Amino acid sequence: MSKPSISFILLAYNEQECIVDAIADCRVFAREHARDYEILVVNDGSTDRTAELAGASSEGDVRVIHHDTNLGMGASMRDGYVAARCDYLAHLPGDRQVRAEALAEMLPLRGEDTVVLSQFRNPPSGRRRAMMSVVFRLLTRHIGGLQVDFAGTYLFHRSWLDRISLGEASSNTFFFSFQLLELCRRAGAHFSVVQIPTYLRKQGTSRVATPSRIARMFVEIGKSRMKPS
């Protein structure tokens, strides 16, 4: 199988401590595993030097997409995917808890009709966050009506953006991914799953599991229930 072209979508909100290393992770991986690549940093309303450092780190391979205000993870994914130019797309967190190296086990399973999902080999969370994850996934399946599950990232061919109605994945939170994957499933996608490693955040503070973000996500699950397929 020939090497693919890959768009890395780095999701960044106030990640000045990590973003340069996250970009370097993608670059090192791509130069070994891809025939062509790009790194899209979605600067989601950062108030620190994230955008500046990302732009300065470019070797002709980085584009920075700017949000004037913090719109959310789902909005960042959506804008990154739409802007991507390469054949295969994968999002990664700017905090490096999931790194580009995770795609090494995913690439051999890729295909235009296959979406490669990941699950955590070593979830980087304490008991509180693990319990929230369980509750979220139960609500996603039983309230949101979605059947596809993942943790970390996923790799898919950009042609899926033309095969589904992306506007139906309307969430601006993490829930967006579950909507997108469900639309792919209903459009006939095949799924493969791999286990990937995760890392503890070395700098800064995680903003994923804040009470306001969790509440917003649960509201979106209730509002955006998909009809059974």
C-alpha positions in Angstrom: 0.0 0.0 0.0 1.4 3.4 -1.0 1.9 6.2 1.5 -1.2 8.4 1.9 -1.5 12.2 2.0 -2.6 13.3 5.5 -4.2 16.4 6.9 -3.5 16.7 10.6 -6.1 18.9 12.3 -4.6 20.2 15.6 -7.3 21.6 18.0 -5.9 24.4 20.1 -7.3 26.7 22.7 -4.6 28.4 24.8 -2.0 25.8 24.1 1.1 28.0 23.9 3.0 25.5 26.1 2.3 22.6 23.8 1.5 23.7 20.3 5.1 23.8 18.9 5.8 20.3 20.1 2.4 19.1 18.8 3.3 20.5 15.3 6.7 18.8 15.5 5.0 15.5 16.4 2.9 15.7 13.2 5.9 16.7 11.0 8.2 13.9 12.2 5.4 11.3 11.7 4.4 12.6 8.3 7.9 12.7 6.9 8.1 9.0 7.6 4.6 7.8 6.8 3.0 10.2 4.3 3.8 11.1 0.7 2.3 14.6 1.3 0.9 16.3 4.4 -0.4 19.5 5.9 -0.8 20.6 9.5 -3.9 22.7 10.2 -3.9 24.4 13.6 -7.4 25.5 14.5 -6.9 28.4 17.0 -10.2 28.4 18.8 -10.2 31.9 20.3 -7.0 31.5 22.2 -6.0 34.5 24.4 -2.3 33.5 24.7 0.4 33.1 22.0 -0.9 29.9 20.5 -1.6 31.4 17.0 1.7 33.3 17.0 3.8 30.3 17.9 1.9 28.0 15.5 2.5 30.4 12.6 6.1 30.8 13.5 6.6 27.0 13.6 5.6 26.6 9.9 8.1 25.1 7.5 5.6 25.7 4.7 3.5 22.9 6.1 1.3 24.7 8.7 -1.9 26.7 8.2 -3.6 28.5 11.1 -7.4 28.8 11.1 -8.6 31.5 13.5 -11.7 31.7 15.6 -12.2 35.1 17.1 -13.9 33.6 20.1 -13.9 30.1 21.6 -16.5 28.2 19.7 -15.8 24.7 20.9 -14.1 21.4 19.9 -16.8 20.5 17.4 -16.6 23.8 15.6 -12.9 23.4 15.4 -13.1 19.9 14.0 -15.7 21.0 11.4 -13.7 24.0 10.2 -10.5 22.0 10.1 -12.0 19.1 8.1 -13.6 21.5 5.6 -10.4 23.3 5.1 -8.3 20.1 4.7 -6.8 19.4 1.3 -5.2 15.9 1.7 -6.8 12.5 1.1 -6.9 11.4 4.8 -8.0 13.5 7.8 -7.3 13.0 11.5 -7.8 15.4 14.4 -5.4 15.6 17.3 -5.5 17.6 20.6 -3.0 20.5 20.8 -2.1 19.4 24.3 -0.4 16.2 23.0 -2.4 13.8 25.2 -2.9 12.0 21.9 0.0 12.3 19.4 0.5 11.8 15.7 2.3 8.5 16.4 -1.1 7.0 17.3 -1.9 7.0 13.5 0.9 4.4 12.9 -1.5 1.6 13.7 -4.4 3.2 11.9 -2.8 3.8 8.5 -2.6 0.1 7.5 -6.4 -0.2 7.9 -7.3 2.8 5.9 -9.5 2.8 2.8 -11.9 5.1 1.1 -14.9 3.2 2.6 -13.3 2.5 6.0 -13.2 4.8 9.0 -10.5 3.8 11.5 -11.5 4.4 15.1 -9.3 4.4 18.2 -9.8 3.4 21.8 -7.4 4.2 24.6 -5.0 1.6 25.7 -4.3 3.6 28.8 -7.0 6.1 29.5 -5.3 9.2 31.0 -8.1 10.0 33.4 -9.0 9.6 37.1 -12.1 8.0 38.5 -14.2 11.2 38.2 -13.5 11.6 34.5 -13.8 7.9 33.8 -17.3 7.9 35.3 -18.3 11.0 33.3 -17.1 9.2 30.1 -19.3 6.2 30.9 -22.3 8.4 31.5 -21.6 10.4 28.4 -21.5 7.3 26.2 -24.7 5.9 27.7 -26.5 9.1 26.9 -25.0 9.3 23.5 -26.3 5.8 22.6 -29.7 5.9 24.4 -30.6 9.5 24.3 -28.7 10.7 21.3 -29.5 7.7 19.2 -25.9 7.2 18.1 -24.2 3.8 17.8 -20.5 4.5 16.9 -18.1 4.9 19.8 -14.5 5.9 19.9 -11.9 7.6 22.1 -9.0 9.7 21.0 -9.1 10.2 17.3 -10.2 8.7 14.0 -8.9 8.5 10.5 -11.1 8.9 7.4 -11.0 9.7 3.7 -12.0 13.2 2.9 -14.6 11.9 0.4 -16.9 11.2 3.3 -17.5 14.9 3.6 -19.2 14.7 0.2 -21.1 11.5 1.0 -22.8 12.8 4.1 -24.7 15.9 5.0 -22.1 17.6 7.2 -24.7 20.2 8.4 -26.5 17.4 10.3 -23.4 17.2 12.5 -24.3 20.5 14.1 -22.7 20.2 17.6 -19.9 22.6 18.5 -18.8 20.3 21.3 -17.0 16.9 21.4 -20.4 15.4 20.5 -19.8 16.5 16.9 -17.5 13.5 16.4 -20.3 11.1 17.4 -22.7 12.8 15.0 -20.2 12.7 12.2 -19.4 9.0 12.7 -23.0 8.1 12.9 -23.7 9.8 9.6 -20.8 7.9 8.1 -22.2 4.6 9.5 -25.6 5.3 8.0 -24.0 6.2 4.6 -22.4 2.7 4.6 -19.0 3.2 6.2 -17.0 0.2 7.4 -15.2 0.6 10.8 -12.0 -0.7 12.1 -10.7 -0.1 15.6 -7.2 0.1 17.1 -5.8 0.6 20.5 -3.7 3.8 20.9 -1.5 5.1 23.7 -2.2 8.4 25.5 0.0 10.7 27.5 -0.4 12.9 30.6 -0.5 16.5 29.8 2.9 18.0 30.6 2.0 21.7 30.7 -1.2 23.8 31.2 -4.6 22.6 32.4 -7.1 20.4 30.7 -10.3 22.1 29.7 -12.3 19.2 28.4 -14.0 18.1 31.6 -15.1 21.5 33.0 -18.6 21.6 34.4 -19.8 24.1 31.9 -18.5 22.1 28.9 -20.1 18.9 30.3 -23.4 20.6 30.8 -23.3 22.1 27.3 -22.6 18.7 25.8 -25.4 17.0 27.6 -27.8 19.7 26.4 -26.7 19.1 22.8 -27.2 15.3 23.1 -30.8 15.9 24.1 -31.5 18.5 21.5 -29.8 16.8 18.5 -31.2 13.3 18.9 -31.0 11.5 15.5 -33.9 9.5 14.2 -33.2 5.7 14.3 -31.7 4.4 11.0 
